[in-house]
Amino acid sequence: ADAQASAADAAAKKSAEESARLQAAKDAKSKKADAEAKAEAEREAAEKAKKEKEASERASRSSVRDASSFSAQGSYTVAQVQAMARQMVPADQFQCFSNIVNHESTWNYRATNASSGAYGLMQALPGHKMASAGADWQSNPATQIKWGLSYMDGRYGSPCGAWSFWQANNWY
């Protein structure tokens, strides 16, 4: 009888251990599925946030004025050049743009670096590459701003990307 009871206890213990192993496997599988679902939801949320940010940036850029909407003048004050930039540069990027222009030319659209030949608000080198934004690149700060925005967007993603690079390297 003792042998039978011992055998029954051993069988029950073995059965309980097997049930526990099976339950642990189910729990692990369930946790893994939950973690995968959570990760997928986070990826989807991040993608949605990225798309919303891009849409917001497009909307912000579409609300700014184009260089051609400014009438040409013989000369411009710093305040006039800054006002143009405020109307052309997306509001969330203006401070970064302004920081670079302050360092490069102190808002002098006719600034020329005597040693390198860099020219204008952004100190384009060579200056004539700003002709891609307009033939009046030497005398029209709006054309220089247009070129500068395009350059910063193309090379650094945005004026703030360019400013981050400038801070690390003292050039952009």
RODO-2510 file (C-alpha; in nm, 4 decimals, decimal comma):
residues 172
     n   res          X          Y          Z
     1     a     0,0000     0,0000     0,0000
     2     d     0,2866     0,2329     0,0860
     3     a     0,4478     0,1585    -0,2490
     4     q     0,1220     0,2323    -0,4286
     5     a     0,0720     0,5557    -0,2345
     6     s     0,4309     0,6573    -0,3057
     7     a     0,3875     0,5750    -0,6735
     8     a     0,0609     0,7723    -0,6802
     9     d     0,2318     1,0686    -0,5085
    10     a     0,5177     1,0543    -0,7581
    11     a     0,2729     1,0375    -1,0484
    12     a     0,0729     1,3280    -0,9071
    13     k     0,3917     1,5278    -0,8506
    14     k     0,5079     1,4503    -1,2059
    15     s     0,1676     1,5480    -1,3427
    16     a     0,1694     1,8714    -1,1426
    17     e     0,5212     1,9534    -1,2650
    18     e     0,4166     1,8843    -1,6232
    19     s     0,1075     2,1029    -1,5816
    20     a     0,3241     2,3791    -1,4331
    21     r     0,5689     2,3523    -1,7264
    22     l     0,2839     2,3676    -1,9760
    23     q     0,1309     2,6684    -1,7974
    24     a     0,4692     2,8430    -1,7851
    25     a     0,5124     2,7841    -2,1580
    26     k     0,1632     2,9246    -2,2225
    27     d     0,2393     3,2263    -2,0023
    28     a     0,5699     3,2895    -2,1800
    29     k     0,4018     3,2615    -2,5184
    30     s     0,1277     3,5001    -2,4062
    31     k     0,3835     3,7506    -2,2670
    32     k     0,5792     3,7327    -2,5912
    33     a     0,2652     3,7981    -2,7965
    34     d     0,1723     4,0889    -2,5673
    35     a     0,5230     4,2366    -2,5975
    36     e     0,5144     4,2032    -2,9773
    37     a     0,1709     4,3684    -2,9911
    38     k     0,2918     4,6504    -2,7664
    39     a     0,6047     4,7007    -2,9790
    40     e     0,3942     4,7092    -3,2963
    41     a     0,1573     4,9637    -3,1400
    42     e     0,4571     5,1790    -3,0404
    43     r     0,5998     5,1557    -3,3938
    44     e     0,2640     5,2572    -3,5392
    45     a     0,2341     5,5484    -3,2942
    46     a     0,5857     5,6663    -3,3783
    47     e     0,5134     5,6448    -3,7514
    48     k     0,1894     5,8375    -3,7055
    49     a     0,3698     6,1053    -3,5034
    50     k     0,6382     6,1305    -3,7720
    51     k     0,3769     6,1717    -4,0454
    52     e     0,1931     6,4352    -3,8414
    53     k     0,5191     6,6257    -3,7843
    54     e     0,6014     6,6127    -4,1564
    55     a     0,2508     6,7364    -4,2430
    56     s     0,2888     7,0178    -3,9910
    57     e     0,6255     7,1142    -4,1386
    58     r     0,4792     7,1124    -4,4909
    59     a     0,1912     7,3304    -4,3715
    60     s     0,4333     7,5642    -4,1971
    61     r     0,6459     7,5923    -4,5096
    62     s     0,3461     7,6514    -4,7331
    63     s     0,2405     7,9449    -4,5165
    64     v     0,5688     8,1313    -4,5704
    65     r     0,6270     8,3833    -4,8475
    66     d     0,8388     8,3076    -5,1519
    67     a     1,1372     8,5257    -5,2429
    68     s     0,9599     8,6492    -5,5560
    69     s     0,6851     8,8106    -5,3474
    70     f     0,9238     9,0859    -5,2314
    71     s     0,9736     9,3860    -5,4575
    72     a     1,3336     9,4741    -5,5365
    73     q     1,4948     9,7781    -5,3770
    74     g     1,8286     9,9494    -5,4157
    75     s     1,9372     9,8648    -5,0622
    76     y     1,7979     9,7089    -4,7458
    77     t     1,8428     9,7736    -4,3753
    78     v     1,9182     9,4919    -4,1360
    79     a     1,5641     9,5273    -3,9995
    80     q     1,4188     9,4896    -4,3499
    81     v     1,6284     9,1807    -4,4205
    82     q     1,5262     9,0269    -4,0885
    83     a     1,1589     9,1038    -4,1620
    84     m     1,1906     8,9265    -4,4977
    85     a     1,3465     8,6254    -4,3299
    86     r     1,0693     8,6145    -4,0700
    87     q     0,8182     8,5915    -4,3550
    88     m     1,0137     8,3312    -4,5514
    89     v     1,1544     8,1004    -4,2837
    90     p     0,9107     7,8691    -4,1004
    91     a     0,8472     8,0131    -3,7553
    92     d     0,9792     7,7060    -3,5730
    93     q     1,3085     7,7325    -3,7674
    94     f     1,3617     8,1082    -3,7624
    95     q     1,5758     8,1320    -3,4482
    96     c     1,8169     7,8682    -3,5787
    97     f     1,8337     8,0426    -3,9174
    98     s     1,8900     8,3767    -3,7446
    99     n     2,1689     8,2357    -3,5265
   100     i     2,3612     8,1202    -3,8331
   101     v     2,3112     8,4470    -4,0226
   102     n     2,4192     8,6452    -3,7144
   103     h     2,7440     8,4493    -3,6981
   104     e     2,8102     8,4413    -4,0711
   105     s     2,7279     8,7971    -4,1824
   106     t     2,5535     8,9901    -3,9021
   107     w     2,2619     9,0198    -4,1466
   108     n     2,4697     9,2041    -4,4088
   109     y     2,3460     9,0715    -4,7426
   110     r     2,6505     9,2241    -4,9154
   111     a     2,9039     9,0745    -4,6708
   112     t     3,2162     8,9490    -4,8477
   113     n     3,4933     8,7448    -4,6924
   114     a     3,8129     8,9004    -4,8310
   115     s     4,0182     8,5829    -4,7968
   116     s     3,7733     8,3166    -4,9183
   117     g     3,5322     8,5165    -5,1325
   118     a     3,2296     8,3821    -4,9424
   119     y     2,9344     8,6132    -5,0000
   120     g     2,6036     8,7233    -4,8561
   121     l     2,3903     8,6447    -4,5559
   122     m     2,4890     8,2789    -4,5446
   123     q     2,8457     8,3348    -4,6706
   124     a     2,7954     8,1046    -4,9682
   125     l     3,1229     7,9820    -5,1142
   126     p     3,1497     8,0554    -5,3955
   127     g     2,8840     8,3237    -5,3821
   128     h     2,7670     8,2672    -5,7377
   129     k     2,6153     7,9325    -5,6443
   130     m     2,3239     8,1363    -5,5041
   131     a     2,2341     8,2097    -5,8680
   132     s     2,0404     7,8819    -5,8527
   133     a     1,7852     8,0748    -5,6427
   134     g     1,7785     8,3830    -5,8662
   135     a     1,9902     8,6001    -6,0935
   136     d     1,9688     8,8861    -5,8415
   137     w     2,1550     8,6911    -5,5708
   138     q     2,4154     8,9672    -5,5196
   139     s     2,1644     9,2417    -5,4449
   140     n     1,8466     9,0729    -5,3177
   141     p     1,8441     8,9359    -4,9645
   142     a     1,5195     8,7469    -5,0355
   143     t     1,7017     8,5455    -5,3020
   144     q     1,9839     8,4750    -5,0575
   145     i     1,7349     8,3660    -4,7904
   146     k     1,5632     8,1380    -5,0415
   147     w     1,8965     7,9822    -5,1355
   148     g     2,0024     7,9518    -4,7704
   149     l     1,6830     7,7726    -4,6736
   150     s     1,7192     7,5323    -4,9632
   151     y     2,0827     7,4647    -4,8740
   152     m     2,0069     7,4088    -4,5043
   153     d     1,7081     7,1848    -4,5812
   154     g     1,9020     6,9836    -4,8385
   155     r     2,2217     6,9349    -4,6418
   156     y     2,1018     6,9335    -4,2788
   157     g     1,7256     6,8695    -4,3005
   158     s     1,6352     7,2144    -4,1667
   159     p     1,7868     7,5380    -4,0384
   160     c     1,7863     7,3875    -3,6877
   161     g     1,9788     7,0874    -3,8198
   162     a     2,2288     7,3316    -3,9736
   163     w     2,2505     7,5246    -3,6451
   164     s     2,3218     7,2058    -3,4505
   165     f     2,6049     7,1297    -3,6923
   166     w     2,7303     7,4890    -3,6684
   167     q     2,7419     7,4706    -3,2896
   168     a     2,9534     7,1563    -3,3049
   169     n     3,1880     7,2755    -3,5815
   170     n     3,1721     7,6581    -3,5968
   171     w     3,0816     7,6307    -3,9652
   172     y     2,8017     7,4717    -4,1625
***
